[in-house]
Amino acid sequence: MENSLDRLWTQVLDRLEKKLSQPTFETWIKTAKAIDLQDNCLILETPNFFARNWLQANYINIIKTTIEDILGHSVTLKITVANQENSSENSSPFWSSNPAIPKTYTYPKPTELNPKYVFEHFVVGSNNRMAHAASLAVAESPGRENPLSFNPLFLYGGVGLGKTHLMQAIGHYRLKIRSDAKVFYVSTEKFTNDLITAIRQDSRQGFRDHYRTADVLLVDDIQFIEGQESTQEEFFHTFNTLHEAGKQVVLASDRPPSQMPQLQERLCSRFSMGLVADIQPPDLETRMAILQKKAEYENLDLPQAVIEYIATNYTSNIRELEGALIRTVAYMSISGLSMTVENIAPVLNPPAAHAEVSADVIIAVVAEEFQVTPEDLKGSSRRREISQARQVGMYLMRQYTDLSLPKIGEEFGGKDHTTVMYSCDKVGQRREQDPDLSKVLRQLGDRITLVSRSQ
Ligand SMILES: Nc1ncnc2c1ncn2[C@@H]1O[C@H](COP(=O)(O)OP(=O)(O)OP(=O)(O)O)[C@@H](O)[C@H]1O
């Protein structure tokens, strides 16, 4: 039964939903929970430190005054971070709900930003939560306005995992807040070509003047700048000018700055001085949610079994996942066949490059990284280094295979599914707060994929 604190918080949410934009509400407010109210002090719990800091910096006043309006007296507000040991609270799916597109929003010129790449179309999962939150934070308060100083914001991740989508969502959202903002989205290739043309036409100054007027500069595929000395030189100056003027720079790449050996040292250190956030491949639930959302926008009625079938067969690239959905729908409408797994299976023919990742490979790779044996991971030792490695192994098995929780438990020597769930949640939460762990997980993921492909 709902208690008075729950009722109060529901009222607060209702009011805040009307006052704030949907992405802001969904990302920062709805994920918080009122957990205690004593002596006029209300305690609010957020899912991680990042969310707490952001609420503290930006929304504490509006939350406080909304509560005070309802209660009719003043309150103090304390924002805490959820207890990481509390795994049962985190067993629900990770993605956020599906907010509608604000009707008042008119998109900028379609050639510059893809109208589909907005926050409202982006499914948030454990694989991209940090990158999404940081992108929204930057869109709300870019450059010098940002209290946490995410400048530049450097997004990185594998092919087709949503980097461009997030970058352009920042652009759309910024323009929605400030329609006169100068938002430039450019691929590194275009930046380089513009520079070459400018050099040829002896109009380098015009090139500089153009790029340096940006309020928000979004540069995609920045990894292609590696080895291009004159582009690096020019970009260095553009970056410095914008940064010094308090303008926001967002960069997207398939790898972090530290793994770009042909990047000038001074650029590498600048790329790393704001926030570096990674995007991982989505897990099965998130892939299903992405298909579901896509189907809703396209007004398609897809049976759950079909969604699950596609999501199970396309695991590592969301562009391919979407392509499979489009192919399926096109074929079914031309052929007049009904949408069943039996009918779509021959059409889809999942790509051969998607090597099956086996539980044994994951266990072997994790054991090697943590310098323990596969038997240690499957055994019952509670030694810290072994139990940590085991938790990481369970998490990666959840990410890289479609094994159920009980099956993963079996692979680790017959552990209970609640232990697996707890481990996955714990590692997932720590990953969001600890860039070093995030890096280790990404490297392990790369190794797992590599070993699986070569088998
Ligand atoms: N979390 C998500 N929710 C919904 N759609 C997504 C999500 N992530 C990616 N997509 C969709 O997947 C497709 C590929 O995404 P995008 O082009 O942003 O990937 P990318 O990481 O920039 O790829 P590349 O490395 O090839 O440049 C796009 O259609 C995008 O809308």
The ligand as a Gaussian input file, in Angstrom:
#p B3LYP/6-31G(d) Opt

LIG

0 1
 N       20.335000       3.452000     -27.517000
 C       19.753000       3.573000     -28.712000
 N       18.419000       3.724000     -28.805000
 C       17.824000       3.808000     -30.016000
 N       18.473000       3.774000     -31.179000
 C       19.809000       3.635000     -31.153000
 C       20.513000       3.535000     -29.917000
 N       21.823000       3.411000     -30.182000
 C       21.943000       3.444000     -31.518000
 N       20.735000       3.575000     -32.102000
 C       20.449000       3.630000     -33.542000
 O       21.423000       2.796000     -34.189000
 C       21.837000       3.368000     -35.411000
 C       23.348000       3.546000     -35.402000
 O       23.683000       4.539000     -34.450000
 P       24.833000       5.626000     -34.706000
 O       24.929000       5.973000     -36.147000
 O       24.623000       6.725000     -33.744000
 O       26.096000       4.767000     -34.293000
 P       27.619000       5.197000     -34.209000
 O       28.118000       4.682000     -32.895000
 O       27.798000       6.628000     -34.477000
 O       28.228000       4.337000     -35.390000
 P       29.583000       4.545000     -36.245000
 O       30.690000       4.044000     -35.378000
 O       29.370000       3.670000     -37.440000
 O       29.711000       5.991000     -36.580000
 C       21.098000       4.693000     -35.541000
 O       19.963000       4.504000     -36.348000
 C       20.676000       5.005000     -34.112000
 O       19.475000       5.750000     -34.078000

